[in-house]
Amino acid sequence: MKNKLFGTLTILGLGIIALTASCNKDKKPAVTMTGEYRGSFEGTYLEHDTLTSSGYFVKVTSESDNKIKVEGNDFETFTVLVTADGVNIEEVTKSDESLVNFIYIGDEKKLKFTYNKDENEAEFIGIKQ
């Protein structure tokens, strides 16, 4: 009887651990997005125009579970507070007025954003490498 109870409790405990781990993954959208993206880019930075139809790289690093830093050669580095919405990840609020749109499409591992600050603008669509 003790062995059966112990076995049942062990299975129940492992199930709770697995469920908790799965839920925690969903609460770390910045970690999901971390990586390099390659794609198309159109932008103006410091009066320099750039147009790349493919092969432009953007680097995304996590600063916390839900905050990322986005870096590229031809635009100003910026940070975004993000949240998971199903399989997609979106910006939490429009706290940065320069960020026109921002979405990570989970099924396709695609990052899409438009960042416009003063005379500088960056439009990127790319796939995670």
CNS distance restraints for C-alpha pairs under 8 A (distance, minus, plus):
assign (resid   1 and name CA) (resid   5 and name CA) 6.25 0.50 0.50
assign (resid   2 and name CA) (resid   6 and name CA) 5.98 0.50 0.50
assign (resid   3 and name CA) (resid   7 and name CA) 6.01 0.50 0.50
assign (resid   4 and name CA) (resid   8 and name CA) 6.16 0.50 0.50
assign (resid   5 and name CA) (resid   9 and name CA) 6.14 0.50 0.50
assign (resid   6 and name CA) (resid  10 and name CA) 6.05 0.50 0.50
assign (resid   7 and name CA) (resid  11 and name CA) 6.22 0.50 0.50
assign (resid   8 and name CA) (resid  12 and name CA) 6.13 0.50 0.50
assign (resid   9 and name CA) (resid  13 and name CA) 5.97 0.50 0.50
assign (resid  10 and name CA) (resid  14 and name CA) 6.18 0.50 0.50
assign (resid  11 and name CA) (resid  15 and name CA) 6.15 0.50 0.50
assign (resid  12 and name CA) (resid  16 and name CA) 6.31 0.50 0.50
assign (resid  13 and name CA) (resid  17 and name CA) 6.28 0.50 0.50
assign (resid  14 and name CA) (resid  18 and name CA) 6.17 0.50 0.50
assign (resid  15 and name CA) (resid  19 and name CA) 6.15 0.50 0.50
assign (resid  16 and name CA) (resid  20 and name CA) 6.05 0.50 0.50
assign (resid  17 and name CA) (resid  21 and name CA) 6.13 0.50 0.50
assign (resid  18 and name CA) (resid  22 and name CA) 6.16 0.50 0.50
assign (resid  19 and name CA) (resid  23 and name CA) 6.21 0.50 0.50
assign (resid  20 and name CA) (resid  24 and name CA) 6.12 0.50 0.50
assign (resid  21 and name CA) (resid  25 and name CA) 6.34 0.50 0.50
assign (resid  22 and name CA) (resid  26 and name CA) 6.77 0.50 0.50
assign (resid  23 and name CA) (resid  27 and name CA) 6.58 0.50 0.50
assign (resid  24 and name CA) (resid  28 and name CA) 6.68 0.50 0.50
assign (resid  25 and name CA) (resid  29 and name CA) 7.66 0.50 0.50
assign (resid  26 and name CA) (resid  84 and name CA) 6.81 0.50 0.50
assign (resid  27 and name CA) (resid  65 and name CA) 7.10 0.50 0.50
assign (resid  27 and name CA) (resid  66 and name CA) 7.65 0.50 0.50
assign (resid  27 and name CA) (resid  83 and name CA) 7.72 0.50 0.50
assign (resid  27 and name CA) (resid  84 and name CA) 7.20 0.50 0.50
assign (resid  28 and name CA) (resid  32 and name CA) 6.71 0.50 0.50
assign (resid  28 and name CA) (resid  65 and name CA) 4.48 0.50 0.50
assign (resid  28 and name CA) (resid  66 and name CA) 5.81 0.50 0.50
assign (resid  29 and name CA) (resid  33 and name CA) 6.38 0.50 0.50
assign (resid  29 and name CA) (resid  65 and name CA) 6.39 0.50 0.50
assign (resid  29 and name CA) (resid  66 and name CA) 5.58 0.50 0.50
assign (resid  29 and name CA) (resid  82 and name CA) 6.74 0.50 0.50
assign (resid  29 and name CA) (resid  83 and name CA) 5.96 0.50 0.50
assign (resid  29 and name CA) (resid  84 and name CA) 5.72 0.50 0.50
assign (resid  29 and name CA) (resid  89 and name CA) 6.64 0.50 0.50
assign (resid  30 and name CA) (resid  34 and name CA) 6.28 0.50 0.50
assign (resid  30 and name CA) (resid  61 and name CA) 7.56 0.50 0.50
assign (resid  30 and name CA) (resid  62 and name CA) 5.13 0.50 0.50
assign (resid  30 and name CA) (resid  63 and name CA) 7.64 0.50 0.50
assign (resid  30 and name CA) (resid  64 and name CA) 6.84 0.50 0.50
assign (resid  30 and name CA) (resid  65 and name CA) 5.33 0.50 0.50
assign (resid  30 and name CA) (resid  66 and name CA) 4.78 0.50 0.50
assign (resid  30 and name CA) (resid  67 and name CA) 5.70 0.50 0.50
assign (resid  30 and name CA) (resid  68 and name CA) 5.59 0.50 0.50
assign (resid  30 and name CA) (resid  82 and name CA) 6.90 0.50 0.50
assign (resid  31 and name CA) (resid  61 and name CA) 7.85 0.50 0.50
assign (resid  31 and name CA) (resid  62 and name CA) 5.82 0.50 0.50
assign (resid  31 and name CA) (resid  64 and name CA) 7.98 0.50 0.50
assign (resid  31 and name CA) (resid  65 and name CA) 6.27 0.50 0.50
assign (resid  31 and name CA) (resid  66 and name CA) 7.72 0.50 0.50
assign (resid  33 and name CA) (resid  60 and name CA) 6.80 0.50 0.50
assign (resid  33 and name CA) (resid  61 and name CA) 7.68 0.50 0.50
assign (resid  33 and name CA) (resid  62 and name CA) 7.74 0.50 0.50
assign (resid  33 and name CA) (resid 104 and name CA) 7.53 0.50 0.50
assign (resid  34 and name CA) (resid  59 and name CA) 7.79 0.50 0.50
assign (resid  34 and name CA) (resid  60 and name CA) 5.02 0.50 0.50
assign (resid  34 and name CA) (resid  61 and name CA) 4.86 0.50 0.50
assign (resid  34 and name CA) (resid  62 and name CA) 5.95 0.50 0.50
assign (resid  34 and name CA) (resid  68 and name CA) 7.80 0.50 0.50
assign (resid  35 and name CA) (resid  59 and name CA) 6.02 0.50 0.50
assign (resid  35 and name CA) (resid  60 and name CA) 5.34 0.50 0.50
assign (resid  35 and name CA) (resid  61 and name CA) 6.54 0.50 0.50
assign (resid  35 and name CA) (resid 128 and name CA) 6.68 0.50 0.50
assign (resid  35 and name CA) (resid 129 and name CA) 7.18 0.50 0.50
assign (resid  36 and name CA) (resid  57 and name CA) 6.66 0.50 0.50
assign (resid  36 and name CA) (resid  58 and name CA) 5.77 0.50 0.50
assign (resid  36 and name CA) (resid  59 and name CA) 4.58 0.50 0.50
assign (resid  36 and name CA) (resid  60 and name CA) 6.22 0.50 0.50
assign (resid  36 and name CA) (resid 128 and name CA) 5.77 0.50 0.50
assign (resid  36 and name CA) (resid 129 and name CA) 5.69 0.50 0.50
assign (resid  37 and name CA) (resid  56 and name CA) 8.00 0.50 0.50
assign (resid  37 and name CA) (resid  57 and name CA) 5.55 0.50 0.50
assign (resid  37 and name CA) (resid  58 and name CA) 5.17 0.50 0.50
assign (resid  37 and name CA) (resid  59 and name CA) 6.36 0.50 0.50
assign (resid  37 and name CA) (resid  60 and name CA) 7.86 0.50 0.50
assign (resid  37 and name CA) (resid 110 and name CA) 7.99 0.50 0.50
assign (resid  37 and name CA) (resid 111 and name CA) 7.40 0.50 0.50
assign (resid  37 and name CA) (resid 126 and name CA) 5.49 0.50 0.50
assign (resid  37 and name CA) (resid 127 and name CA) 5.13 0.50 0.50
assign (resid  37 and name CA) (resid 128 and name CA) 4.25 0.50 0.50
assign (resid  37 and name CA) (resid 129 and name CA) 5.57 0.50 0.50
assign (resid  38 and name CA) (resid  54 and name CA) 7.12 0.50 0.50
assign (resid  38 and name CA) (resid  55 and name CA) 5.46 0.50 0.50
assign (resid  38 and name CA) (resid  56 and name CA) 5.31 0.50 0.50
assign (resid  38 and name CA) (resid  57 and name CA) 4.61 0.50 0.50
assign (resid  38 and name CA) (resid  58 and name CA) 6.53 0.50 0.50
assign (resid  38 and name CA) (resid 126 and name CA) 4.95 0.50 0.50
assign (resid  38 and name CA) (resid 127 and name CA) 5.52 0.50 0.50
assign (resid  38 and name CA) (resid 128 and name CA) 6.57 0.50 0.50
assign (resid  38 and name CA) (resid 129 and name CA) 6.77 0.50 0.50
assign (resid  39 and name CA) (resid  53 and name CA) 7.12 0.50 0.50
assign (resid  39 and name CA) (resid  54 and name CA) 4.76 0.50 0.50
assign (resid  39 and name CA) (resid  55 and name CA) 5.36 0.50 0.50
assign (resid  39 and name CA) (resid  56 and name CA) 5.26 0.50 0.50
assign (resid  39 and name CA) (resid  57 and name CA) 6.71 0.50 0.50
assign (resid  39 and name CA) (resid 124 and name CA) 7.07 0.50 0.50
assign (resid  39 and name CA) (resid 125 and name CA) 5.59 0.50 0.50
assign (resid  39 and name CA) (resid 126 and name CA) 3.80 0.50 0.50
assign (resid  39 and name CA) (resid 127 and name CA) 6.25 0.50 0.50
assign (resid  40 and name CA) (resid  51 and name CA) 7.75 0.50 0.50
assign (resid  40 and name CA) (resid  52 and name CA) 5.40 0.50 0.50
assign (resid  40 and name CA) (resid  53 and name CA) 4.53 0.50 0.50
assign (resid  40 and name CA) (resid  54 and name CA) 4.58 0.50 0.50
assign (resid  40 and name CA) (resid  55 and name CA) 6.74 0.50 0.50
assign (resid  40 and name CA) (resid  56 and name CA) 5.93 0.50 0.50
assign (resid  40 and name CA) (resid 124 and name CA) 5.80 0.50 0.50
assign (resid  40 and name CA) (resid 125 and name CA) 5.51 0.50 0.50
assign (resid  40 and name CA) (resid 126 and name CA) 6.26 0.50 0.50
assign (resid  41 and name CA) (resid  50 and name CA) 7.40 0.50 0.50
assign (resid  41 and name CA) (resid  51 and name CA) 5.74 0.50 0.50
assign (resid  41 and name CA) (resid  52 and name CA) 5.12 0.50 0.50
assign (resid  41 and name CA) (resid  53 and name CA) 6.49 0.50 0.50
assign (resid  41 and name CA) (resid  54 and name CA) 7.49 0.50 0.50
assign (resid  41 and name CA) (resid  56 and name CA) 6.33 0.50 0.50
assign (resid  41 and name CA) (resid 122 and name CA) 7.11 0.50 0.50
assign (resid  41 and name CA) (resid 123 and name CA) 5.64 0.50 0.50
assign (resid  41 and name CA) (resid 124 and name CA) 4.60 0.50 0.50
assign (resid  41 and name CA) (resid 125 and name CA) 6.75 0.50 0.50
assign (resid  42 and name CA) (resid  49 and name CA) 7.73 0.50 0.50
assign (resid  42 and name CA) (resid  50 and name CA) 5.66 0.50 0.50
assign (resid  42 and name CA) (resid  51 and name CA) 4.52 0.50 0.50
assign (resid  42 and name CA) (resid  52 and name CA) 6.45 0.50 0.50
assign (resid  42 and name CA) (resid 122 and name CA) 5.93 0.50 0.50
assign (resid  42 and name CA) (resid 123 and name CA) 5.24 0.50 0.50
assign (resid  42 and name CA) (resid 124 and name CA) 6.69 0.50 0.50
assign (resid  43 and name CA) (resid  49 and name CA) 5.80 0.50 0.50
assign (resid  43 and name CA) (resid  50 and name CA) 5.23 0.50 0.50
assign (resid  43 and name CA) (resid  51 and name CA) 6.58 0.50 0.50
assign (resid  43 and name CA) (resid  74 and name CA) 7.09 0.50 0.50
assign (resid  43 and name CA) (resid  75 and name CA) 7.39 0.50 0.50
assign (resid  43 and name CA) (resid 120 and name CA) 7.29 0.50 0.50
assign (resid  43 and name CA) (resid 121 and name CA) 5.12 0.50 0.50
assign (resid  43 and name CA) (resid 122 and name CA) 4.27 0.50 0.50
assign (resid  43 and name CA) (resid 123 and name CA) 6.10 0.50 0.50
assign (resid  44 and name CA) (resid  48 and name CA) 5.37 0.50 0.50
assign (resid  44 and name CA) (resid  49 and name CA) 4.46 0.50 0.50
assign (resid  44 and name CA) (resid  50 and name CA) 6.24 0.50 0.50
assign (resid  44 and name CA) (resid  74 and name CA) 7.42 0.50 0.50
assign (resid  44 and name CA) (resid  75 and name CA) 7.54 0.50 0.50
assign (resid  44 and name CA) (resid 119 and name CA) 7.39 0.50 0.50
assign (resid  44 and name CA) (resid 120 and name CA) 5.12 0.50 0.50
assign (resid  44 and name CA) (resid 121 and name CA) 5.17 0.50 0.50
assign (resid  44 and name CA) (resid 122 and name CA) 6.58 0.50 0.50
assign (resid  45 and name CA) (resid  49 and name CA) 6.64 0.50 0.50
assign (resid  45 and name CA) (resid  74 and name CA) 5.92 0.50 0.50
assign (resid  45 and name CA) (resid  75 and name CA) 5.68 0.50 0.50
assign (resid  45 and name CA) (resid  76 and name CA) 7.75 0.50 0.50
assign (resid  45 and name CA) (resid 119 and name CA) 7.46 0.50 0.50
assign (resid  45 and name CA) (resid 120 and name CA) 4.77 0.50 0.50
assign (resid  45 and name CA) (resid 121 and name CA) 6.60 0.50 0.50
assign (resid  45 and name CA) (resid 122 and name CA) 7.93 0.50 0.50
assign (resid  46 and name CA) (resid 119 and name CA) 7.66 0.50 0.50
assign (resid  46 and name CA) (resid 120 and name CA) 6.62 0.50 0.50
assign (resid  47 and name CA) (resid 119 and name CA) 7.67 0.50 0.50
assign (resid  47 and name CA) (resid 120 and name CA) 7.59 0.50 0.50
assign (resid  50 and name CA) (resid  74 and name CA) 7.26 0.50 0.50
assign (resid  52 and name CA) (resid  56 and name CA) 6.27 0.50 0.50
assign (resid  57 and name CA) (resid  72 and name CA) 6.63 0.50 0.50
assign (resid  58 and name CA) (resid  70 and name CA) 6.96 0.50 0.50
assign (resid  58 and name CA) (resid  71 and name CA) 5.73 0.50 0.50
assign (resid  58 and name CA) (resid  72 and name CA) 4.87 0.50 0.50
assign (resid  58 and name CA) (resid  73 and name CA) 7.99 0.50 0.50
assign (resid  59 and name CA) (resid  70 and name CA) 5.88 0.50 0.50
assign (resid  59 and name CA) (resid  71 and name CA) 5.15 0.50 0.50
assign (resid  59 and name CA) (resid  72 and name CA) 6.45 0.50 0.50
assign (resid  60 and name CA) (resid  68 and name CA) 6.52 0.50 0.50
assign (resid  60 and name CA) (resid  69 and name CA) 5.64 0.50 0.50
assign (resid  60 and name CA) (resid  70 and name CA) 4.76 0.50 0.50
assign (resid  60 and name CA) (resid  71 and name CA) 6.48 0.50 0.50
assign (resid  61 and name CA) (resid  68 and name CA) 5.58 0.50 0.50
assign (resid  61 and name CA) (resid  69 and name CA) 5.30 0.50 0.50
assign (resid  61 and name CA) (resid  70 and name CA) 6.83 0.50 0.50
assign (resid  62 and name CA) (resid  66 and name CA) 7.52 0.50 0.50
assign (resid  62 and name CA) (resid  67 and name CA) 5.98 0.50 0.50
assign (resid  62 and name CA) (resid  68 and name CA) 4.38 0.50 0.50
assign (resid  62 and name CA) (resid  69 and name CA) 6.27 0.50 0.50
assign (resid  63 and name CA) (resid  67 and name CA) 5.38 0.50 0.50
assign (resid  63 and name CA) (resid  68 and name CA) 5.36 0.50 0.50
assign (resid  63 and name CA) (resid  69 and name CA) 6.70 0.50 0.50
assign (resid  64 and name CA) (resid  68 and name CA) 7.09 0.50 0.50
assign (resid  66 and name CA) (resid  81 and name CA) 5.80 0.50 0.50
assign (resid  66 and name CA) (resid  82 and name CA) 5.22 0.50 0.50
assign (resid  66 and name CA) (resid  83 and name CA) 6.25 0.50 0.50
assign (resid  67 and name CA) (resid  79 and name CA) 6.88 0.50 0.50
assign (resid  67 and name CA) (resid  80 and name CA) 5.62 0.50 0.50
assign (resid  67 and name CA) (resid  81 and name CA) 4.41 0.50 0.50
assign (resid  67 and name CA) (resid  82 and name CA) 5.90 0.50 0.50
assign (resid  68 and name CA) (resid  79 and name CA) 5.47 0.50 0.50
assign (resid  68 and name CA) (resid  80 and name CA) 5.40 0.50 0.50
assign (resid  68 and name CA) (resid  81 and name CA) 6.57 0.50 0.50
assign (resid  68 and name CA) (resid  82 and name CA) 7.46 0.50 0.50
assign (resid  69 and name CA) (resid  77 and name CA) 7.08 0.50 0.50
assign (resid  69 and name CA) (resid  78 and name CA) 5.78 0.50 0.50
assign (resid  69 and name CA) (resid  79 and name CA) 4.32 0.50 0.50
assign (resid  69 and name CA) (resid  80 and name CA) 6.54 0.50 0.50
assign (resid  70 and name CA) (resid  77 and name CA) 5.70 0.50 0.50
assign (resid  70 and name CA) (resid  78 and name CA) 5.48 0.50 0.50
assign (resid  70 and name CA) (resid  79 and name CA) 6.09 0.50 0.50
assign (resid  70 and name CA) (resid  80 and name CA) 7.88 0.50 0.50
assign (resid  71 and name CA) (resid  75 and name CA) 7.55 0.50 0.50
assign (resid  71 and name CA) (resid  76 and name CA) 7.30 0.50 0.50
assign (resid  71 and name CA) (resid  77 and name CA) 4.78 0.50 0.50
assign (resid  71 and name CA) (resid  78 and name CA) 6.99 0.50 0.50
assign (resid  72 and name CA) (resid  76 and name CA) 7.49 0.50 0.50
assign (resid  72 and name CA) (resid  77 and name CA) 6.88 0.50 0.50
assign (resid  74 and name CA) (resid 122 and name CA) 7.77 0.50 0.50
assign (resid  75 and name CA) (resid 120 and name CA) 7.30 0.50 0.50
assign (resid  75 and name CA) (resid 121 and name CA) 7.19 0.50 0.50
assign (resid  75 and name CA) (resid 122 and name CA) 6.16 0.50 0.50
assign (resid  80 and name CA) (resid  91 and name CA) 6.40 0.50 0.50
assign (resid  80 and name CA) (resid  96 and name CA) 7.92 0.50 0.50
assign (resid  81 and name CA) (resid  91 and name CA) 5.70 0.50 0.50
assign (resid  81 and name CA) (resid  92 and name CA) 5.64 0.50 0.50
assign (resid  81 and name CA) (resid  93 and name CA) 7.52 0.50 0.50
assign (resid  82 and name CA) (resid  89 and name CA) 6.48 0.50 0.50
assign (resid  82 and name CA) (resid  90 and name CA) 5.44 0.50 0.50
assign (resid  82 and name CA) (resid  91 and name CA) 4.29 0.50 0.50
assign (resid  82 and name CA) (resid  92 and name CA) 4.97 0.50 0.50
assign (resid  83 and name CA) (resid  89 and name CA) 5.58 0.50 0.50
assign (resid  83 and name CA) (resid  90 and name CA) 5.70 0.50 0.50
assign (resid  83 and name CA) (resid  91 and name CA) 6.34 0.50 0.50
assign (resid  83 and name CA) (resid  92 and name CA) 5.81 0.50 0.50
assign (resid  84 and name CA) (resid  88 and name CA) 5.92 0.50 0.50
assign (resid  84 and name CA) (resid  89 and name CA) 4.41 0.50 0.50
assign (resid  84 and name CA) (resid  90 and name CA) 6.55 0.50 0.50
assign (resid  85 and name CA) (resid  89 and name CA) 5.64 0.50 0.50
assign (resid  85 and name CA) (resid  90 and name CA) 7.02 0.50 0.50
assign (resid  87 and name CA) (resid 105 and name CA) 6.99 0.50 0.50
assign (resid  87 and name CA) (resid 106 and name CA) 4.95 0.50 0.50
assign (resid  87 and name CA) (resid 107 and name CA) 6.65 0.50 0.50
assign (resid  88 and name CA) (resid 103 and name CA) 7.15 0.50 0.50
assign (resid  88 and name CA) (resid 104 and name CA) 5.62 0.50 0.50
assign (resid  88 and name CA) (resid 105 and name CA) 4.78 0.50 0.50
assign (resid  88 and name CA) (resid 106 and name CA) 4.89 0.50 0.50
assign (resid  88 and name CA) (resid 107 and name CA) 7.73 0.50 0.50
assign (resid  89 and name CA) (resid 103 and name CA) 5.85 0.50 0.50
assign (resid  89 and name CA) (resid 104 and name CA) 4.96 0.50 0.50
assign (resid  89 and name CA) (resid 105 and name CA) 6.69 0.50 0.50
assign (resid  89 and name CA) (resid 106 and name CA) 7.18 0.50 0.50
assign (resid  90 and name CA) (resid 102 and name CA) 6.19 0.50 0.50
assign (resid  90 and name CA) (resid 103 and name CA) 4.75 0.50 0.50
assign (resid  90 and name CA) (resid 104 and name CA) 6.39 0.50 0.50
assign (resid  91 and name CA) (resid 102 and name CA) 6.20 0.50 0.50
assign (resid  91 and name CA) (resid 103 and name CA) 6.99 0.50 0.50
assign (resid  94 and name CA) (resid  99 and name CA) 7.32 0.50 0.50
assign (resid  98 and name CA) (resid 115 and name CA) 5.60 0.50 0.50
assign (resid  98 and name CA) (resid 116 and name CA) 4.90 0.50 0.50
assign (resid  98 and name CA) (resid 117 and name CA) 5.07 0.50 0.50
assign (resid  99 and name CA) (resid 113 and name CA) 7.69 0.50 0.50
assign (resid  99 and name CA) (resid 114 and name CA) 6.20 0.50 0.50
assign (resid  99 and name CA) (resid 115 and name CA) 4.54 0.50 0.50
assign (resid  99 and name CA) (resid 116 and name CA) 6.27 0.50 0.50
assign (resid 100 and name CA) (resid 113 and name CA) 7.40 0.50 0.50
assign (resid 100 and name CA) (resid 114 and name CA) 5.30 0.50 0.50
assign (resid 100 and name CA) (resid 115 and name CA) 5.67 0.50 0.50
assign (resid 100 and name CA) (resid 116 and name CA) 6.72 0.50 0.50
assign (resid 101 and name CA) (resid 112 and name CA) 7.76 0.50 0.50
assign (resid 101 and name CA) (resid 113 and name CA) 5.25 0.50 0.50
assign (resid 101 and name CA) (resid 114 and name CA) 5.32 0.50 0.50
assign (resid 101 and name CA) (resid 115 and name CA) 7.32 0.50 0.50
assign (resid 102 and name CA) (resid 111 and name CA) 7.71 0.50 0.50
assign (resid 102 and name CA) (resid 112 and name CA) 5.78 0.50 0.50
assign (resid 102 and name CA) (resid 113 and name CA) 4.25 0.50 0.50
assign (resid 102 and name CA) (resid 114 and name CA) 6.66 0.50 0.50
assign (resid 103 and name CA) (resid 111 and name CA) 6.02 0.50 0.50
assign (resid 103 and name CA) (resid 112 and name CA) 5.45 0.50 0.50
assign (resid 103 and name CA) (resid 113 and name CA) 6.47 0.50 0.50
assign (resid 104 and name CA) (resid 109 and name CA) 6.84 0.50 0.50
assign (resid 104 and name CA) (resid 110 and name CA) 5.59 0.50 0.50
assign (resid 104 and name CA) (resid 111 and name CA) 4.49 0.50 0.50
assign (resid 104 and name CA) (resid 112 and name CA) 6.36 0.50 0.50
assign (resid 105 and name CA) (resid 109 and name CA) 5.63 0.50 0.50
assign (resid 105 and name CA) (resid 110 and name CA) 5.08 0.50 0.50
assign (resid 105 and name CA) (resid 111 and name CA) 6.44 0.50 0.50
assign (resid 106 and name CA) (resid 110 and name CA) 6.80 0.50 0.50
assign (resid 108 and name CA) (resid 127 and name CA) 7.40 0.50 0.50
assign (resid 109 and name CA) (resid 127 and name CA) 5.70 0.50 0.50
assign (resid 109 and name CA) (resid 128 and name CA) 5.50 0.50 0.50
assign (resid 110 and name CA) (resid 125 and name CA) 7.10 0.50 0.50
assign (resid 110 and name CA) (resid 126 and name CA) 5.55 0.50 0.50
assign (resid 110 and name CA) (resid 127 and name CA) 4.44 0.50 0.50
assign (resid 110 and name CA) (resid 128 and name CA) 6.23 0.50 0.50
assign (resid 111 and name CA) (resid 124 and name CA) 7.63 0.50 0.50
assign (resid 111 and name CA) (resid 125 and name CA) 5.76 0.50 0.50
assign (resid 111 and name CA) (resid 126 and name CA) 5.39 0.50 0.50
assign (resid 111 and name CA) (resid 127 and name CA) 6.29 0.50 0.50
assign (resid 111 and name CA) (resid 128 and name CA) 7.47 0.50 0.50
assign (resid 112 and name CA) (resid 123 and name CA) 7.73 0.50 0.50
assign (resid 112 and name CA) (resid 124 and name CA) 5.62 0.50 0.50
assign (resid 112 and name CA) (resid 125 and name CA) 4.47 0.50 0.50
assign (resid 112 and name CA) (resid 126 and name CA) 6.60 0.50 0.50
assign (resid 113 and name CA) (resid 122 and name CA) 7.87 0.50 0.50
assign (resid 113 and name CA) (resid 123 and name CA) 5.87 0.50 0.50
assign (resid 113 and name CA) (resid 124 and name CA) 5.53 0.50 0.50
assign (resid 113 and name CA) (resid 125 and name CA) 6.81 0.50 0.50
assign (resid 114 and name CA) (resid 121 and name CA) 7.29 0.50 0.50
assign (resid 114 and name CA) (resid 122 and name CA) 5.58 0.50 0.50
assign (resid 114 and name CA) (resid 123 and name CA) 4.41 0.50 0.50
assign (resid 114 and name CA) (resid 124 and name CA) 6.55 0.50 0.50
assign (resid 115 and name CA) (resid 121 and name CA) 5.57 0.50 0.50
assign (resid 115 and name CA) (resid 122 and name CA) 5.11 0.50 0.50
assign (resid 115 and name CA) (resid 123 and name CA) 6.53 0.50 0.50
assign (resid 116 and name CA) (resid 120 and name CA) 5.78 0.50 0.50
assign (resid 116 and name CA) (resid 121 and name CA) 4.24 0.50 0.50
assign (resid 116 and name CA) (resid 122 and name CA) 6.41 0.50 0.50
assign (resid 117 and name CA) (resid 121 and name CA) 6.25 0.50 0.50
